[in-house]
Amino acid sequence: MNNDTICALATANGIGALGIIRVSGSEALPIVQKSFPAKKLEKQKSHTIHYGYFMDDEEAIDEIMLSIFLAPKSFTTENSVEIAFHGSPHIGKRILEALIKNGARMAKAGEFTLRAFINGRIDLSQAEAIADVIASENEASRKVAINQLKGGITNEISFLRTDLLNFVSLIELELDFAEEDVEFADRTALSGLLDKIELKLNSLIESFQYGNAIKNGTAVAIIGKPNAGKSTLLNSLLKEERAIVSNIAGTTRDTIEEVLHIKGHAFRLIDTAGLRETMDEIEAIGVKKAKEKVENANILVYLADAATEDFSEDIEMIRSLLRDDLKLIICATKIDEVTPTKYETVEDIFRNAISHEFDFLKISAVENQNIQDLKNELSSYVEHLQSEENNVVITNQRHFEALKKSSDAVHKVKEAISFRISTELLAYELRNALEHLGEISGEVTNDEVLGNIFSKFCIGK
């Protein structure tokens, strides 16, 4: 990375009360000074705020507040300046043009955070956590991202790496004395450590299912025959008229997706076309898309009209959609139109016909009966994914892949010990395990990985 001084808009595009432009680099103060004659910036203390006009030559562009952060006590560890201006996009554009004329250049995507990482201010997992904090859309995702920003995952991994590194050093020492056939590393103690590391790695790996649900939301497919009440249920859950509701079967031709927040968790509700054989080409496409959505869903909410006499089609459809990892909730709908005996019979029919474990609810979306019970079932699904033993939750696909590789490498080391494989091969497998653990914090990385990670950041971050 070069020593250019960079600048960028740090606030969202559009009109607002205020906008903020960030400047970072060794020449940040002299560059800003050219457009801020109110004070001598190099004489000011770090973490101070100054008032004045931002100038372009002799023209005042805006009345601003300017904050100074001197190296190394800044986000990037470089001299940094933040310019708060009245939130006009035009004013922001003029200020950036002046800064570039003064000697700065526009920052690339994620370049401020990249500099913070390269300069040792944060590690790679913390850098990724910053993006997750910005993108968090619910309380659960915010908490997890903040925990990772504070170094949660790094702390967990560093303890494992430190213990493993001690043994790697001893194994490497054995290689130096290979001709004398001595063992400096106690194989029994190493096996015990590997058991502990493998247990911890698997616990982190298992947390990814919960972490993925937090970060991306839990996909809930609402399925049923035409006119079973799917769109009515969607509207009831969202408390708004999102989907068209009518007594005409086949009203929903395409999938409708909306996000519902329950107890701080996000659920992506997918209202689908009614499942049935149809000659209508457009409706048939909708039915096909509905089945595809179920394949990618975490939860299947199947609606069965309680007034129906024959549920054989419903049962056949449910069986065709089931997967081992799919949570199934069967809802008898329109219970306001039938007697209690009827919907109790409906439950017995499904219990006798479906071997897959499922929850059964009786609801009326029109009358808003037992809708809260359905919300509770959705919420409990996510809560049950969370391990009480693990405070750190994996939400990042890259971390997940690195942990799996680490676990595989640790397993190979254990096999190497049990088969008394040569010290050279044992050292190789140990270094492999260390490398994969180091990928998470960025102790081991490459430019391609860094480019991929930081390219996803916004320009001003």
GIDA-V289672 format. One record per residue. N is the residue number from 0. SS is DSSP state (H for helix, E for strand, - for the rest). NEAR is the number of other ideal C-beta (glycine too) atoms within 10 Angstrom. Layout:
n=[N | N]
ss=[SS | SS]
near=[NEAR | NEAR]
//
This chain:
n=[0 | 1 | 2 | 3 | 4 | 5 | 6 | 7 | 8 | 9 | 10 | 11 | 12 | 13 | 14 | 15 | 16 | 17 | 18 | 19 | 20 | 21 | 22 | 23 | 24 | 25 | 26 | 27 | 28 | 29 | 30 | 31 | 32 | 33 | 34 | 35 | 36 | 37 | 38 | 39 | 40 | 41 | 42 | 43 | 44 | 45 | 46 | 47 | 48 | 49 | 50 | 51 | 52 | 53 | 54 | 55 | 56 | 57 | 58 | 59 | 60 | 61 | 62 | 63 | 64 | 65 | 66 | 67 | 68 | 69 | 70 | 71 | 72 | 73 | 74 | 75 | 76 | 77 | 78 | 79 | 80 | 81 | 82 | 83 | 84 | 85 | 86 | 87 | 88 | 89 | 90 | 91 | 92 | 93 | 94 | 95 | 96 | 97 | 98 | 99 | 100 | 101 | 102 | 103 | 104 | 105 | 106 | 107 | 108 | 109 | 110 | 111 | 112 | 113 | 114 | 115 | 116 | 117 | 118 | 119 | 120 | 121 | 122 | 123 | 124 | 125 | 126 | 127 | 128 | 129 | 130 | 131 | 132 | 133 | 134 | 135 | 136 | 137 | 138 | 139 | 140 | 141 | 142 | 143 | 144 | 145 | 146 | 147 | 148 | 149 | 150 | 151 | 152 | 153 | 154 | 155 | 156 | 157 | 158 | 159 | 160 | 161 | 162 | 163 | 164 | 165 | 166 | 167 | 168 | 169 | 170 | 171 | 172 | 173 | 174 | 175 | 176 | 177 | 178 | 179 | 180 | 181 | 182 | 183 | 184 | 185 | 186 | 187 | 188 | 189 | 190 | 191 | 192 | 193 | 194 | 195 | 196 | 197 | 198 | 199 | 200 | 201 | 202 | 203 | 204 | 205 | 206 | 207 | 208 | 209 | 210 | 211 | 212 | 213 | 214 | 215 | 216 | 217 | 218 | 219 | 220 | 221 | 222 | 223 | 224 | 225 | 226 | 227 | 228 | 229 | 230 | 231 | 232 | 233 | 234 | 235 | 236 | 237 | 238 | 239 | 240 | 241 | 242 | 243 | 244 | 245 | 246 | 247 | 248 | 249 | 250 | 251 | 252 | 253 | 254 | 255 | 256 | 257 | 258 | 259 | 260 | 261 | 262 | 263 | 264 | 265 | 266 | 267 | 268 | 269 | 270 | 271 | 272 | 273 | 274 | 275 | 276 | 277 | 278 | 279 | 280 | 281 | 282 | 283 | 284 | 285 | 286 | 287 | 288 | 289 | 290 | 291 | 292 | 293 | 294 | 295 | 296 | 297 | 298 | 299 | 300 | 301 | 302 | 303 | 304 | 305 | 306 | 307 | 308 | 309 | 310 | 311 | 312 | 313 | 314 | 315 | 316 | 317 | 318 | 319 | 320 | 321 | 322 | 323 | 324 | 325 | 326 | 327 | 328 | 329 | 330 | 331 | 332 | 333 | 334 | 335 | 336 | 337 | 338 | 339 | 340 | 341 | 342 | 343 | 344 | 345 | 346 | 347 | 348 | 349 | 350 | 351 | 352 | 353 | 354 | 355 | 356 | 357 | 358 | 359 | 360 | 361 | 362 | 363 | 364 | 365 | 366 | 367 | 368 | 369 | 370 | 371 | 372 | 373 | 374 | 375 | 376 | 377 | 378 | 379 | 380 | 381 | 382 | 383 | 384 | 385 | 386 | 387 | 388 | 389 | 390 | 391 | 392 | 393 | 394 | 395 | 396 | 397 | 398 | 399 | 400 | 401 | 402 | 403 | 404 | 405 | 406 | 407 | 408 | 409 | 410 | 411 | 412 | 413 | 414 | 415 | 416 | 417 | 418 | 419 | 420 | 421 | 422 | 423 | 424 | 425 | 426 | 427 | 428 | 429 | 430 | 431 | 432 | 433 | 434 | 435 | 436 | 437 | 438 | 439 | 440 | 441 | 442 | 443 | 444 | 445 | 446 | 447 | 448 | 449 | 450 | 451 | 452 | 453 | 454 | 455 | 456 | 457 | 458 | 459 | 460]
ss=[- | - | - | - | - | E | E | E | E | - | - | - | - | - | - | - | - | E | E | E | E | E | E | E | - | - | - | H | H | H | H | H | H | - | - | - | - | - | - | - | H | H | H | - | - | - | - | E | E | E | E | E | E | E | E | E | - | - | E | E | E | E | E | E | E | E | E | E | E | - | - | - | - | - | - | - | - | - | - | E | E | E | E | E | E | E | - | - | H | H | H | H | H | H | H | H | H | H | H | H | H | H | - | - | E | E | - | - | - | - | H | H | H | H | H | H | H | H | - | - | - | - | - | H | H | H | H | H | H | H | H | H | H | H | H | - | - | - | H | H | H | H | H | H | H | H | H | H | H | - | - | H | H | H | H | H | H | H | H | H | H | H | H | H | H | H | H | H | H | H | H | H | H | H | H | H | - | H | H | H | - | - | - | - | - | - | H | H | H | H | H | H | H | H | H | H | H | H | H | H | H | H | H | H | H | H | H | H | H | H | H | H | H | H | H | H | - | E | E | E | E | E | E | E | - | - | - | - | - | H | H | H | H | H | H | H | H | H | - | - | - | - | - | - | - | - | - | - | - | - | - | - | - | - | - | E | E | E | E | E | E | E | - | - | E | E | E | E | E | E | E | - | - | - | - | - | - | - | - | - | H | H | H | H | H | H | H | H | H | H | H | H | H | H | H | - | - | - | E | E | E | E | E | E | E | - | - | - | - | - | - | H | H | H | H | H | H | H | H | H | H | - | - | - | - | - | E | E | E | E | E | E | E | - | H | H | H | - | - | H | H | H | H | H | H | H | H | H | H | H | H | H | H | - | - | - | - | E | E | E | E | E | - | E | - | - | - | - | E | - | H | H | H | H | H | H | H | H | H | H | H | H | H | H | H | - | - | - | - | - | - | - | - | - | - | - | H | H | H | H | H | H | H | H | H | H | H | H | H | H | H | H | H | H | H | H | H | H | - | - | - | - | H | H | H | H | H | H | H | H | H | H | H | H | H | H | H | H | H | H | H | - | - | - | - | - | H | H | H | H | H | H | H | H | - | - | - | - | - | - | -]
near=[9 | 6 | 8 | 16 | 24 | 24 | 29 | 23 | 22 | 18 | 16 | 10 | 12 | 8 | 10 | 14 | 6 | 11 | 24 | 18 | 25 | 25 | 27 | 28 | 24 | 13 | 18 | 28 | 21 | 14 | 24 | 26 | 17 | 15 | 22 | 20 | 11 | 14 | 15 | 10 | 19 | 11 | 7 | 15 | 7 | 14 | 11 | 13 | 11 | 15 | 10 | 15 | 14 | 24 | 16 | 16 | 8 | 5 | 10 | 12 | 19 | 18 | 12 | 23 | 14 | 24 | 16 | 22 | 21 | 18 | 16 | 13 | 10 | 24 | 19 | 24 | 18 | 24 | 25 | 25 | 26 | 19 | 25 | 17 | 22 | 14 | 16 | 13 | 13 | 10 | 18 | 22 | 12 | 17 | 24 | 18 | 12 | 21 | 27 | 13 | 13 | 18 | 15 | 23 | 15 | 14 | 25 | 15 | 17 | 24 | 22 | 28 | 23 | 22 | 22 | 23 | 22 | 15 | 16 | 9 | 17 | 22 | 20 | 23 | 22 | 21 | 24 | 27 | 25 | 21 | 19 | 19 | 15 | 11 | 13 | 18 | 13 | 18 | 14 | 23 | 24 | 16 | 14 | 24 | 24 | 14 | 15 | 25 | 17 | 12 | 18 | 19 | 25 | 22 | 12 | 19 | 27 | 18 | 12 | 21 | 21 | 9 | 15 | 22 | 16 | 13 | 22 | 19 | 12 | 17 | 22 | 15 | 14 | 18 | 12 | 9 | 12 | 11 | 6 | 7 | 8 | 9 | 12 | 14 | 20 | 12 | 14 | 8 | 11 | 22 | 14 | 11 | 18 | 20 | 12 | 12 | 22 | 18 | 10 | 20 | 26 | 14 | 16 | 25 | 17 | 16 | 24 | 21 | 18 | 23 | 25 | 19 | 24 | 28 | 23 | 13 | 21 | 24 | 18 | 24 | 26 | 30 | 25 | 25 | 20 | 18 | 22 | 25 | 23 | 32 | 23 | 21 | 26 | 25 | 19 | 19 | 23 | 15 | 10 | 10 | 10 | 16 | 18 | 12 | 19 | 11 | 6 | 9 | 14 | 17 | 17 | 24 | 16 | 14 | 16 | 17 | 15 | 16 | 12 | 18 | 13 | 18 | 14 | 14 | 21 | 21 | 24 | 17 | 23 | 24 | 26 | 26 | 27 | 23 | 25 | 16 | 7 | 17 | 6 | 11 | 7 | 11 | 20 | 15 | 14 | 19 | 20 | 11 | 15 | 24 | 16 | 13 | 22 | 23 | 10 | 9 | 22 | 21 | 21 | 23 | 26 | 25 | 25 | 27 | 20 | 25 | 14 | 19 | 5 | 8 | 20 | 10 | 14 | 25 | 18 | 12 | 19 | 23 | 12 | 10 | 20 | 14 | 12 | 5 | 6 | 16 | 21 | 19 | 20 | 23 | 28 | 28 | 28 | 24 | 21 | 13 | 13 | 19 | 10 | 9 | 8 | 15 | 21 | 11 | 14 | 24 | 16 | 11 | 17 | 19 | 12 | 9 | 14 | 18 | 9 | 14 | 7 | 18 | 15 | 17 | 20 | 21 | 27 | 22 | 24 | 16 | 13 | 12 | 15 | 17 | 18 | 11 | 14 | 21 | 15 | 14 | 16 | 23 | 16 | 14 | 19 | 23 | 13 | 10 | 19 | 16 | 15 | 5 | 9 | 15 | 11 | 20 | 27 | 27 | 23 | 22 | 12 | 16 | 23 | 19 | 15 | 23 | 27 | 16 | 17 | 28 | 20 | 13 | 21 | 26 | 15 | 18 | 28 | 17 | 11 | 19 | 17 | 10 | 8 | 9 | 15 | 11 | 20 | 11 | 13 | 23 | 20 | 16 | 20 | 26 | 17 | 17 | 26 | 20 | 15 | 21 | 25 | 19 | 23 | 29 | 23 | 20 | 16 | 15 | 15 | 8 | 7 | 8 | 14 | 18 | 13 | 10 | 21 | 22 | 11 | 11 | 21 | 17 | 17 | 20 | 21]
//
